[in-house]
Amino acid sequence: MSSDILETMIIASLAGGSILKKYFEEENFSVSQKSVSYDLVTSADRESQEKIISILSGRFPQIPIVGEEGSEQIPHYREAFYVDPLDGTLNFVHKFPFFAVSLGYWKDNEPIAGVVYNPISKDLFYARKGNGAFLNGEKIGVSATTSVEGSLLVIGFPYEEGELSRTVKDIKSTMRLTDLRVLGSTALELSYVARGIIDGYWEYALSPWDLAGGVLIAREAGAVVSAPDGGKFDLFKGDVLAATPGIYQELVKAING
């Protein structure tokens, strides 16, 4: 059944991505603010989510769907689809083509299938538990980097002001070893770890739909995925670290040093 679910998720992500591409090229969409000035939602997000949900619910009506837009409280289901119809909205609004549709299917607190699709680059990342990770049909794997020094690390800035101090501390402790990047799309950052482009990525206080698709893709490509302190990853807590095994322990030490 998981292969049928993944196939449907891919179809839904391509459909949602087609909507995003249309709006991105036409620049004909409305924008409104959510929590802070850079936490945005557009009419493209909403239309993409509606299309994705219609496809998923049409094929699997018995599986609950948790979507970013319209979710005030996040229910804990035994199994569910998690839908981010536009991960990287600020990038999208500013014409920076680094954004994606992100879909994850989780059951019994474990990721079973994940899809991340950038409709501008046409990069389609996907994974099914135990079957590896793929980009446009080709199997992918993490980098062979063995040292944090000189590695490509990516960090994300939290929307919650109370989390900012942790992030600033992390930047200070890791920039002694290498430079950092902020790219603005959790789903793609995790997928780029899977692809072997980014060596390590971490961020705090994310939502389940930010992470549900990319976490499995990173794991299936060989990344170690945990909380930034080295503890177990929790989809609902939303603190994540994904890194190639060669630098994972050193990076945990650097972050928490």
MISERO-438998 format. One record per residue: residue in three letters; x, y, z of N, C-alpha, C, O, CB in turn. Coordinates in pm, whole numbers, padded with zeros to 5 digits, always signed. Glycine has a CB too. Layout:
BEGIN
ALAXYZXYZXYZXYZXYZ/...
//
This chain:
BEGIN
MET+00082-00122+00000+00000+00000+00000+00086+00127+00000+00047+00228-00058-00093+00001+00121/SER+00204+00121+00066+00287+00242+00075+00335+00287-00062+00356+00407-00084+00408+00216+00166/SER+00353+00192-00157+00393+00232-00292+00279+00306-00361+00304+00402-00436+00434+00108-00375/ASP+00155+00263-00338+00039+00335-00393+00028+00475-00332-00003+00571-00401-00091+00255-00367/ILE+00055+00483-00202+00051+00612-00134+00157+00705-00191+00129+00822-00220+00071+00594+00018/LEU+00279+00656-00208+00387+00739-00262+00353+00786-00404+00374+00903-00437+00520+00662-00263/GLU+00300+00697-00485+00264+00735-00622+00160+00847-00623+00169+00941-00702+00209+00613-00699/THR+00061+00836-00534-00043+00939-00525+00016+01070-00473-00022+01178-00519-00158+00893-00433/MET+00108+01062-00377+00174+01182-00325+00254+01252-00434+00256+01375-00440+00265+01146-00207/ILE+00320+01176-00519+00394+01235-00630+00300+01307-00726+00328+01419-00769+00475+01127-00705/ILE+00190+01242-00760+00090+01305-00847+00038+01436-00786+00026+01537-00854-00029+01207-00873/ALA+00009+01432-00655-00043+01550-00586+00062+01661-00581+00028+01778-00600-00087+01514-00443/SER+00188+01626-00558+00293+01728-00549+00315+01795-00686+00338+01915-00693+00424+01665-00498/LEU+00308+01717-00792+00324+01774-00926+00208+01868-00959+00227+01972-01021+00332+01662-01032/ALA+00088+01830-00917-00029+01916-00941-00019+02045-00861-00045+02153-00914-00158+01841-00904/GLY+00019+02034-00733+00036+02153-00651+00149+02241-00704+00137+02363-00707+00065+02115-00506/GLY+00257+02177-00747+00370+02252-00801+00336+02325-00929+00386+02435-00953+00484+02159-00826/SER+00251+02268-01011+00208+02332-01135+00136+02464-01105+00153+02563-01176+00116+02238-01216/ILE+00056+02462-00999-00014+02585-00957+00086+02689-00910+00074+02806-00946-00115+02554-00845/LEU+00184+02648-00830+00286+02742-00782+00363+02803-00899+00389+02923-00900+00383+02671-00685/LYS+00401+02721-00995+00478+02769-01111+00399+02873-01189+00453+02975-01232+00516+02652-01204/LYS+00271+02847-01206+00186+02942-01279+00185+03078-01209+00206+03181-01273+00042+02887-01292/TYR+00161+03077-01078+00157+03203-01004+00295+03270-01000+00305+03392-01009+00107+03179-00860/PHE+00400+03191-00987+00535+03245-00981+00569+03319-01110+00631+03426-01106+00637+03133-00957/GLU+00529+03264-01223+00559+03326-01353+00469+03445-01383+00513+03543-01443+00545+03223-01464/GLU+00344+03435-01340+00249+03543-01370+00255+03656-01267+00213+03768-01296+00107+03488-01376/GLU+00307+03627-01148+00315+03724-01037+00178+03783-01005+00166+03900-00967+00414+03837-01072/ASN+00075+03702-01019-00061+03749-00995-00119+03674-00875-00202+03585-00890-00151+03730-01120/PHE-00073+03712-00755-00121+03646-00634-00128+03746-00519-00056+03846-00517-00030+03527-00596/SER-00215+03718-00424-00228+03804-00306-00137+03751-00196-00110+03631-00189-00375+03811-00257/VAL-00089+03841-00111+00001+03806-00001-00053+03864+00128-00094+03980+00132+00145+03857-00028/SER-00054+03783+00234-00092+03833+00366+00006+03781+00470+00074+03680+00448-00236+03792+00402/GLN+00012+03850+00583+00107+03818+00690+00042+03726+00792-00076+03740+00824+00157+03946+00758/LYS+00123+03631+00845+00076+03545+00954+00136+03593+01085+00093+03696+01136+00113+03396+00927/SER+00233+03522+01140+00283+03556+01274+00371+03680+01276+00356+03765+01364+00360+03439+01331/VAL+00464+03692+01180+00555+03806+01173+00564+03851+01028+00508+03787+00940+00696+03770+01230/SER+00635+03963+01004+00635+04025+00871+00691+03934+00763+00656+03950+00645+00716+04152+00876/TYR+00775+03838+00799+00835+03749+00700+00771+03610+00702+00819+03519+00634+00985+03737+00723/ASP+00663+03593+00781+00586+03468+00781+00460+03494+00699+00363+03550+00749+00551+03420+00929/LEU+00463+03454+00573+00361+03496+00478+00278+03379+00428+00318+03263+00437+00426+03566+00360/VAL+00161+03413+00376+00079+03316+00305+00026+03385+00180-00007+03504+00183-00038+03263+00395/THR+00017+03311+00070-00033+03368-00055-00152+03288-00105-00181+03179-00056+00079+03372-00161/SER-00220+03345-00203-00329+03272-00267-00277+03148-00338-00351+03052-00357-00404+03363-00368/ALA-00149+03149-00376-00088+03031-00439-00079+02916-00339-00107+02801-00373+00052+03065-00495/ASP-00038+02946-00214-00035+02844-00108-00171+02776-00096-00182+02654-00095+00006+02906+00027/ARG-00273+02858-00087-00408+02806-00060-00460+02722-00177-00518+02615-00155-00505+02922-00033/GLU-00440+02769-00298-00489+02694-00414-00411+02563-00430-00469+02459-00464-00477+02779-00543/SER-00281+02568-00406-00198+02447-00413-00246+02345-00310-00258+02226-00341-00049+02481-00390/GLN-00272+02390-00187-00315+02298-00082-00450+02235-00116-00470+02115-00097-00324+02371+00052/GLU-00541+02315-00166-00673+02262-00203-00661+02151-00306-00728+02048-00296-00763+02375-00258/LYS-00575+02172-00405-00558+02072-00510-00494+01945-00455-00537+01834-00486-00472+02129-00624/ILE-00392+01961-00372-00323+01847-00313-00418+01765-00227-00422+01642-00236-00203+01894-00230/ILE-00495+01833-00143-00588+01764-00054-00695+01690-00133-00733+01578-00097-00653+01863+00044/SER-00742+01750-00241-00847+01684-00322-00794+01554-00382-00868+01456-00391-00896+01778-00434/ILE-00667+01552-00423-00609+01431-00481-00585+01325-00375-00619+01209-00394-00477+01464-00553/LEU-00528+01365-00262-00499+01268-00155-00627+01211-00095-00637+01090-00075-00417+01334-00045/SER-00724+01297-00068-00848+01250-00005-00932+01170-00103-01007+01081-00062-00929+01369+00048/GLY-00921+01201-00233-00995+01124-00332-00947+00980-00343-01026+00890-00369-00983+01191-00466/ARG-00817+00959-00322-00760+00824-00332-00759+00752-00198-00778+00630-00192-00619+00831-00388/PHE-00735+00827-00088-00726+00767+00046-00813+00845+00144-00762+00915+00231-00577+00764+00095/PRO-00944+00834+00130-01036+00914+00214-01027+00880+00363-01069+00959+00447-01178+00894+00168/GLN-00973+00763+00396-00968+00721+00535-00847+00778+00609-00841+00769+00732-00965+00570+00543/ILE-00751+00837+00538-00629+00889+00602-00645+01039+00628-00667+01114+00533-00503+00861+00514/PRO-00633+01084+00752-00644+01227+00783-00535+01307+00712-00427+01256+00684-00636+01250+00934/ILE-00565+01433+00685-00471+01524+00621-00452+01646+00708-00549+01711+00747-00519+01564+00479/VAL-00326+01678+00738-00293+01797+00815-00219+01892+00722-00106+01865+00682-00206+01762+00942/GLY-00284+02004+00688-00224+02102+00598-00181+02227+00672-00239+02263+00774-00321+02138+00487/GLU-00078+02293+00620-00028+02414+00686-00134+02523+00691-00157+02583+00796+00096+02466+00614/GLU-00198+02548+00578-00293+02659+00573-00425+02618+00638-00490+02522+00595-00316+02706+00427/GLY-00462+02692+00740-00586+02666+00812-00571+02580+00934-00670+02551+01001-00682+02602+00721/SER-00447+02537+00967-00425+02454+01085-00384+02541+01204-00271+02589+01211-00316+02346+01057/GLU-00477+02561+01296-00446+02638+01416-00383+02546+01521-00279+02578+01580-00573+02707+01473/GLN-00447+02432+01544-00393+02332+01635-00361+02206+01554-00432+02171+01460-00494+02300+01751/ILE-00252+02140+01592-00205+02025+01516-00247+01896+01588-00192+01865+01693-00052+02030+01497/PRO-00341+01822+01533-00384+01697+01598-00278+01588+01582-00205+01586+01483-00517+01650+01539/HIS-00272+01499+01678-00180+01385+01672-00259+01262+01626-00327+01198+01706-00111+01361+01811/TYR-00248+01231+01501-00315+01114+01446-00221+00994+01446-00099+01011+01443-00367+01142+01304/ARG-00278+00873+01450-00196+00752+01439-00129+00746+01301-00015+00702+01288-00281+00624+01462/GLU-00202+00790+01199-00144+00803+01066-00204+00927+01001-00319+00963+01027-00171+00676+00979/ALA-00124+00992+00916-00171+01115+00852-00079+01156+00738+00039+01120+00735-00182+01229+00954/PHE-00136+01230+00644-00058+01305+00547-00031+01443+00606-00120+01504+00665-00132+01314+00409/TYR+00090+01492+00589+00125+01629+00629+00160+01706+00502+00248+01665+00426+00244+01631+00732/VAL+00091+01817+00481+00100+01890+00355+00150+02032+00377+00088+02111+00449-00037+01893+00285/ASP+00264+02064+00316+00308+02203+00305+00299+02239+00157+00384+02198+00078+00456+02223+00362/PRO+00198+02316+00120+00174+02342-00023+00275+02437-00084+00289+02443-00207+00036+02398-00042/LEU+00348+02512+00002+00451+02603-00046+00549+02627+00068+00529+02714+00152+00389+02738-00096/ASP+00655+02549+00070+00758+02564+00171+00864+02659+00116+00936+02627+00021+00821+02426+00210/GLY+00874+02776+00178+00962+02881+00127+00883+02995+00066+00918+03047-00040+01058+02824+00023/THR+00776+03035+00134+00687+03138+00079+00757+03271+00061+00734+03340-00039+00565+03156+00169/LEU+00843+03310+00155+00915+03438+00142+01003+03437+00017+01011+03537-00055+01001+03465+00268/ASN+01069+03324-00009+01148+03311-00132+01058+03327-00255+01092+03398-00350+01219+03174-00135/PHE+00945+03259-00252+00848+03263-00363+00804+03407-00392+00804+03450-00507+00725+03176-00330/VAL+00769+03479-00289+00720+03616-00304+00828+03707-00364+00798+03798-00440+00674+03672-00168/HIS+00954+03680-00327+01064+03765-00374+01132+03712-00500+01239+03759-00538+01167+03779-00265/LYS+01068+03614-00566+01117+03560-00693+01249+03485-00680+01323+03473-00777+01132+03671-00793/PHE+01279+03435-00561+01395+03349-00541+01346+03205-00560+01268+03158-00478+01461+03371-00398/PRO+01391+03135-00664+01329+03007-00701+01373+02889-00616+01406+02782-00669+01358+02978-00843/PHE+01375+02907-00486+01412+02799-00393+01293+02777-00299+01291+02828-00187+01543+02834-00313/PHE+01197+02702-00346+01077+02671-00269+01022+02539-00322+01065+02491-00427+00969+02786-00281/ALA+00929+02480-00248+00884+02346-00287+00748+02313-00228+00703+02375-00131+00985+02242-00243/VAL+00685+02215-00288+00573+02142-00227+00637+02030-00143+00728+01962-00189+00472+02083-00337/SER+00588+02012-00021+00641+01907+00065+00526+01823+00122+00434+01876+00184+00727+01966+00179/LEU+00532+01691+00099+00430+01599+00148+00495+01485+00226+00596+01429+00182+00346+01544+00030/GLY+00438+01453+00340+00487+01340+00417+00373+01253+00464+00267+01303+00503+00568+01388+00535/TYR+00393+01122+00461+00296+01028+00516+00362+00957+00633+00464+00890+00618+00247+00926+00408/TRP+00302+00973+00752+00356+00915+00875+00254+00820+00937+00133+00843+00931+00395+01026+00976/LYS+00305+00712+00995+00220+00615+01062+00291+00566+01188+00409+00530+01183+00185+00495+00968/ASP+00220+00565+01300+00277+00521+01428+00407+00595+01459+00505+00536+01503+00302+00369+01426/ASN+00404+00725+01434+00515+00814+01465+00641+00787+01383+00752+00823+01425+00548+00804+01611/GLU+00625+00723+01268+00738+00695+01180+00705+00742+01038+00592+00727+00992+00772+00543+01181/PRO+00803+00800+00967+00780+00840+00828+00779+00719+00735+00869+00635+00739+00887+00940+00783/ILE+00678+00712+00652+00664+00600+00559+00692+00643+00415+00751+00567+00338+00522+00541+00569/ALA+00651+00763+00379+00674+00814+00244+00691+00965+00249+00626+01033+00328+00557+00775+00150/GLY+00779+01016+00163+00802+01160+00157+00827+01206+00015+00891+01137-00064+00918+01199+00244/VAL+00775+01325-00017+00795+01385-00150+00823+01534-00132+00755+01602-00056+00669+01363-00242/VAL+00924+01583-00203+00955+01726-00207+00977+01764-00353+01058+01702-00422+01081+01761-00119/TYR+00905+01866-00399+00909+01902-00542+00927+02051-00560+00846+02131-00513+00782+01855-00614/ASN+01035+02089-00630+01057+02227-00670+01011+02243-00815+01075+02191-00906+01208+02268-00654/PRO+00899+02314-00837+00844+02319-00973+00924+02408-01069+00902+02402-01190+00702+02369-00967/ILE+01015+02488-01018+01096+02574-01106+01215+02496-01160+01242+02499-01280+01144+02700-01030/SER+01287+02427-01073+01400+02345-01117+01356+02207-01167+01433+02135-01230+01501+02328-01004/LYS+01229+02173-01138+01172+02041-01169+01245+01928-01097+01251+01815-01146+01176+02017-01321/ASP+01300+01959-00981+01362+01858-00896+01254+01788-00814+01187+01852-00733+01471+01921-00804/LEU+01238+01659-00834+01140+01579-00761+01215+01479-00673+01269+01380-00721+01042+01505-00859/PHE+01218+01508-00544+01280+01418-00446+01170+01330-00386+01060+01378-00359+01356+01499-00335/TYR+01201+01203-00366+01101+01118-00300+01169+00998-00234+01280+00960-00270+00996+01070-00402/ALA+01099+00941-00138+01151+00825-00066+01036+00746-00007+00931+00800+00030+01250+00867+00046/ARG+01058+00615+00001+00968+00525+00073+01053+00449+00174+01163+00406+00142+00891+00427-00025/LYS+01002+00433+00293+01079+00373+00402+01140+00239+00359+01071+00149+00313+00990+00353+00525/GLY+01274+00230+00376+01344+00107+00344+01382+00091+00198+01442-00010+00161+01262-00006+00383/ASN+01349+00190+00114+01373+00177-00030+01472+00280-00086+01491+00286-00208+01243+00190-00104/GLY+01534+00359-00002+01627+00460-00051+01559+00589-00091+01436+00600-00090+01704+00406-00167/ALA+01642+00688-00126+01592+00820-00167+01629+00845-00313+01732+00798-00362+01650+00932-00076/PHE+01542+00920-00382+01560+00940-00526+01537+01085-00564+01461+01158-00501+01465+00849-00604/LEU+01606+01125-00669+01585+01255-00733+01560+01229-00881+01649+01182-00953+01707+01352-00712/ASN+01439+01260-00925+01402+01239-01066+01439+01099-01116+01490+01082-01227+01469+01344-01155/GLY+01412+00998-01031+01432+00860-01070+01570+00804-01043+01591+00683-01056+01403+00846-01211/GLU+01666+00889-01006+01802+00843-00979+01825+00837-00828+01790+00930-00755+01905+00937-01046/LYS+01885+00728-00782+01911+00713-00639+02016+00815-00594+02112+00840-00666+01957+00569-00608/ILE+01996+00872-00477+02088+00974-00425+02140+00933-00287+02080+00849-00219+02019+01111-00417/GLY+02251+00994-00247+02310+00967-00117+02382+01089-00063+02412+01182-00137+02407+00849-00126/VAL+02409+01087+00065+02471+01200+00133+02618+01213+00093+02675+01124+00030+02459+01185+00285/SER+02677+01326+00130+02817+01351+00095+02910+01263+00178+02870+01205+00279+02852+01499+00116/ALA+03034+01256+00133+03137+01178+00203+03223+01266+00294+03329+01223+00338+03225+01106+00102/THR+03178+01387+00320+03252+01481+00405+03278+01420+00543+03190+01357+00601+03176+01614+00419/THR+03399+01440+00594+03436+01381+00724+03478+01485+00827+03518+01448+00938+03547+01281+00705/SER+03471+01613+00793+03510+01717+00887+03415+01835+00878+03379+01878+00768+03655+01762+00862/VAL+03375+01889+00991+03291+02009+00992+03368+02127+00934+03310+02214+00868+03243+02041+01136/GLU+03498+02130+00959+03581+02239+00908+03576+02242+00756+03615+02146+00690+03727+02226+00958/GLY+03528+02353+00703+03517+02368+00558+03396+02304+00496+03380+02309+00374+03637+02312+00496/SER+03309+02244+00575+03188+02181+00521+03082+02287+00490+03094+02402+00533+03131+02077+00620/LEU+02980+02248+00415+02870+02339+00384+02757+02312+00482+02690+02208+00475+02822+02322+00237/LEU+02736+02406+00573+02633+02393+00675+02525+02497+00652+02553+02610+00610+02693+02407+00816/VAL+02402+02459+00679+02286+02547+00662+02208+02549+00793+02186+02445+00854+02196+02502+00544/ILE+02168+02668+00834+02087+02685+00955+01963+02766+00918+01964+02841+00820+02168+02756+01069/GLY+01856+02751+00995+01735+02828+00971+01707+02921+01087+01737+02889+01202+01618+02735+00947/PHE+01648+03035+01057+01608+03130+01162+01463+03103+01203+01377+03091+01116+01625+03277+01113/PRO+01435+03093+01332+01300+03061+01378+01207+03182+01373+01251+03296+01384+01304+03007+01520/TYR+01078+03154+01355+00977+03260+01363+00954+03303+01507+00920+03419+01533+00846+03214+01300/GLU+00972+03211+01600+00947+03241+01741+01068+03315+01799+01180+03263+01799+00919+03111+01821/GLU+01044+03436+01850+01153+03520+01900+01228+03453+02014+01349+03471+02028+01098+03655+01947/GLY+01158+03375+02095+01220+03309+02209+01323+03205+02169+01407+03167+02250+01116+03244+02293/GLU+01318+03158+02044+01412+03057+01996+01537+03119+01934+01633+03049+01904+01343+02968+01894/LEU+01536+03251+01915+01644+03315+01843+01778+03306+01917+01883+03294+01854+01609+03458+01816/SER+01774+03313+02049+01899+03311+02126+01974+03180+02104+02097+03180+02095+01870+03330+02276/ARG+01902+03067+02096+01965+02938+02069+02034+02939+01933+02146+02891+01918+01861+02823+02075/THR+01966+02995+01835+02020+02999+01700+02146+03086+01693+02244+03048+01629+01915+03051+01603/VAL+02143+03201+01759+02259+03291+01761+02378+03222+01829+02491+03233+01782+02225+03423+01835/LYS+02353+03151+01937+02459+03077+02006+02520+02972+01913+02642+02957+01906+02405+03010+02135/ASP+02434+02901+01841+02481+02798+01748+02569+02858+01638+02671+02801+01600+02362+02724+01686/ILE+02527+02974+01587+02604+03040+01481+02743+03075+01532+02843+03053+01463+02532+03168+01432/LYS+02750+03129+01652+02880+03166+01709+02970+03044+01727+03091+03051+01702+02860+03237+01844/SER+02912+02934+01771+02995+02816+01801+03040+02742+01675+03144+02678+01676+02919+02721+01891/THR+02962+02750+01568+02998+02676+01446+03076+02759+01345+03149+02703+01263+02874+02623+01381/MET+03061+02890+01349+03131+02973+01250+03280+02981+01275+03354+03036+01193+03072+03111+01249/ARG+03326+02928+01387+03470+02914+01410+03528+02808+01317+03648+02806+01290+03498+02879+01558/LEU+03442+02719+01269+03486+02605+01190+03458+02620+01041+03537+02575+00957+03420+02481+01240/THR+03346+02684+01008+03310+02699+00867+03206+02809+00852+03154+02859+00952+03255+02567+00809/ASP+03176+02847+00731+03074+02947+00703+02936+02881+00706+02925+02759+00694+03100+03016+00566/LEU+02832+02962+00721+02695+02910+00727+02610+02974+00618+02640+03083+00570+02633+02936+00866/ARG+02503+02905+00581+02406+02956+00486+02266+02947+00545+02239+02862+00629+02414+02879+00352/VAL+02177+03035+00500+02034+03028+00530+01963+03033+00396+01975+03132+00323+01987+03145+00627/LEU+01889+02927+00362+01830+02916+00228+01678+02933+00227+01622+02970+00123+01865+02783+00169/GLY+01611+02908+00338+01470+02945+00348+01367+02843+00309+01249+02877+00293+01449+03060+00267/SER+01406+02716+00293+01308+02611+00267+01356+02483+00335+01447+02416+00286+01288+02589+00113/THR+01294+02449+00446+01333+02330+00522+01330+02204+00436+01423+02124+00439+01242+02312+00642/ALA+01222+02188+00360+01206+02067+00279+01321+02051+00179+01374+01941+00163+01072+02070+00204/LEU+01359+02159+00113+01469+02152+00016+01604+02140+00085+01694+02073+00034+01467+02274-00075/GLU+01620+02203+00199+01746+02191+00273+01769+02046+00315+01880+01995+00301+01746+02283+00397/LEU+01667+01980+00365+01678+01838+00398+01706+01755+00273+01786+01661+00277+01550+01789+00468/SER+01641+01788+00164+01661+01715+00039+01802+01737-00016+01859+01647-00077+01558+01758-00065/TYR+01858+01855+00005+01994+01883-00041+02097+01813+00046+02207+01781-00001+02020+02033-00041/VAL+02064+01789+00173+02149+01700+00254+02147+01561+00193+02251+01497+00178+02101+01696+00404/ALA+02027+01514+00156+02013+01382+00093+02090+01374-00037+02146+01269-00070+01865+01352+00068/ARG+02094+01480-00110+02160+01484-00242+02312+01494-00230+02383+01473-00329+02107+01602-00323/GLY+02361+01526-00110+02506+01537-00090+02561+01674-00120+02683+01690-00130+02575+01437-00174/ILE+02474+01774-00134+02519+01912-00159+02544+01984-00027+02649+02045-00008+02413+01989-00243/ILE+02448+01975+00064+02463+02030+00199+02513+01918+00290+02463+01805+00286+02327+02089+00252/ASP+02614+01949+00373+02670+01847+00463+02593+01838+00595+02587+01731+00656+02817+01879+00492/GLY+02534+01948+00639+02457+01946+00763+02360+02063+00768+02391+02172+00721+02549+01949+00884/TYR+02243+02039+00826+02138+02142+00837+02068+02125+00970+02039+02013+01011+02037+02134+00719/TRP+02038+02238+01038+01958+02229+01160+01876+02356+01181+01909+02463+01132+02049+02205+01281/GLU+01769+02338+01257+01676+02447+01284+01587+02408+01401+01571+02290+01433+01591+02482+01159/TYR+01528+02510+01464+01443+02489+01581+01298+02531+01555+01271+02618+01472+01499+02564+01700/ALA+01207+02468+01629+01067+02510+01639+00994+02513+01504+00918+02605+01474+01059+02647+01701/LEU+01019+02410+01424+00947+02397+01298+00815+02324+01318+00791+02265+01423+01034+02322+01195/SER+00729+02329+01218+00600+02260+01224+00610+02125+01154+00699+02105+01072+00489+02346+01158/PRO+00520+02031+01187+00526+01898+01126+00527+01899+00974+00599+01820+00913+00411+01817+01173/TRP+00449+01987+00911+00443+01988+00765+00574+02039+00703+00603+02007+00588+00326+02076+00719/ASP+00654+02117+00779+00785+02158+00729+00878+02039+00713+00962+02037+00622+00847+02261+00823/LEU+00863+01941+00801+00961+01834+00817+00918+01698+00764+01003+01615+00732+00994+01821+00960/ALA+00789+01675+00756+00737+01538+00736+00786+01472+00609+00806+01350+00608+00588+01541+00734/GLY+00806+01547+00503+00853+01488+00378+01004+01475+00373+01056+01369+00338+00806+01570+00261/GLY+01074+01582+00407+01219+01586+00393+01296+01497+00487+01404+01448+00452+01265+01723+00411/VAL+01243+01475+00607+01313+01392+00705+01337+01251+00651+01447+01198+00663+01233+01385+00836/LEU+01235+01190+00591+01251+01055+00538+01347+01053+00420+01429+00962+00408+01115+00997+00495/ILE+01339+01153+00334+01429+01161+00219+01574+01166+00266+01661+01097+00212+01396+01284+00131/ALA+01600+01249+00368+01736+01259+00422+01781+01127+00484+01893+01082+00459+01744+01372+00528/ARG+01695+01065+00562+01731+00938+00627+01758+00828+00524+01856+00755+00535+01619+00894+00722/GLU+01671+00819+00426+01686+00713+00326+01809+00733+00238+01857+00638+00175+01562+00706+00239/ALA+01860+00854+00234+01982+00883+00160+02107+00859+00244+02219+00870+00195+01980+01026+00109/GLY+02087+00826+00372+02200+00796+00459+02233+00899+00563+02330+00883+00637+02318+00775+00378/ALA+02154+01007+00572+02180+01110+00673+02139+01061+00812+02049+00978+00827+02105+01239+00638/VAL+02206+01115+00911+02162+01097+01049+02068+01212+01081+02105+01329+01066+02284+01092+01149/VAL+01947+01181+01125+01848+01283+01159+01813+01269+01306+01775+01162+01352+01720+01271+01069/SER+01827+01380+01381+01800+01380+01525+01757+01519+01566+01736+01606+01481+01925+01335+01605/ALA+01743+01541+01694+01732+01676+01748+01873+01737+01748+01971+01662+01749+01670+01677+01893/PRO+01886+01870+01746+02019+01930+01743+02108+01897+01862+02230+01908+01853+02005+02078+01733/ASP+02048+01855+01973+02129+01816+02089+02172+01670+02083+02235+01620+02176+02053+01842+02217/GLY+02138+01602+01975+02173+01461+01960+02064+01366+02007+02078+01245+01990+02298+01433+02033/GLY+01956+01418+02065+01845+01336+02111+01757+01292+01995+01782+01328+01880+01762+01411+02213/LYS+01656+01214+02026+01568+01160+01922+01488+01271+01856+01439+01362+01922+01474+01055+01980/PHE+01474+01260+01725+01393+01357+01650+01246+01338+01684+01196+01225+01690+01416+01342+01499/ASP+01177+01449+01706+01034+01449+01737+00964+01541+01638+00987+01662+01637+01007+01496+01886/LEU+00878+01484+01553+00809+01560+01449+00730+01677+01507+00718+01782+01444+00717+01470+01370/PHE+00676+01659+01627+00587+01761+01683+00661+01864+01768+00609+01972+01793+00481+01695+01767/LYS+00781+01831+01811+00863+01932+01879+00926+02024+01776+00935+02145+01797+00973+01865+01966/GLY+00969+01965+01664+01012+02048+01551+01155+02095+01551+01190+02183+01472+00927+02163+01544/ASP+01240+02039+01638+01383+02071+01634+01454+01963+01555+01438+01844+01584+01443+02084+01778/VAL+01532+02001+01455+01590+01900+01366+01736+01927+01335+01779+02042+01322+01511+01894+01237/LEU+01812+01821+01324+01948+01823+01272+01959+01706+01174+01927+01592+01208+02056+01812+01387/ALA+02006+01734+01053+02031+01630+00954+02171+01649+00901+02207+01759+00857+01926+01633+00838/ALA+02252+01544+00905+02391+01557+00862+02443+01426+00806+02394+01318+00839+02478+01602+00978/THR+02543+01438+00721+02612+01320+00673+02683+01254+00791+02735+01324+00878+02712+01356+00560/PRO+02687+01120+00797+02744+01052+00915+02886+01093+00948+02927+01089+01064+02740+00904+00895/GLY+02963+01132+00845+03103+01166+00867+03127+01287+00953+03235+01301+01011+03167+01187+00738/ILE+03028+01375+00965+03045+01495+01049+02942+01503+01161+02945+01597+01241+03037+01620+00963/TYR+02850+01407+01167+02737+01420+01261+02782+01442+01405+02740+01539+01468+02650+01295+01254/GLN+02866+01355+01458+02906+01367+01599+02982+01497+01624+02959+01562+01725+02993+01247+01640/GLU+03070+01534+01533+03146+01657+01548+03054+01779+01543+03075+01876+01616+03252+01667+01439/LEU+02952+01773+01457+02859+01884+01446+02773+01898+01570+02751+02009+01618+02771+01866+01323/VAL+02724+01786+01624+02649+01789+01750+02733+01854+01860+02685+01938+01936+02606+01646+01793/LYS+02858+01815+01867+02950+01870+01968+02971+02020+01947+02972+02097+02044+03084+01798+01962/ALA+02987+02061+01821+03008+02203+01791+02885+02287+01825+02896+02396+01880+03045+02220+01643/ILE+02767+02234+01790+02642+02307+01817+02621+02324+01966+02577+02429+02012+02522+02235+01756/ASN+02652+02220+02041+02622+02220+02185+02743+02253+02274+02739+02237+02396+02568+02086+02224/GLY+02850+02300+02209+02971+02330+02282+02966+02464+02355+03063+02502+02421+03087+02329+02190/
//
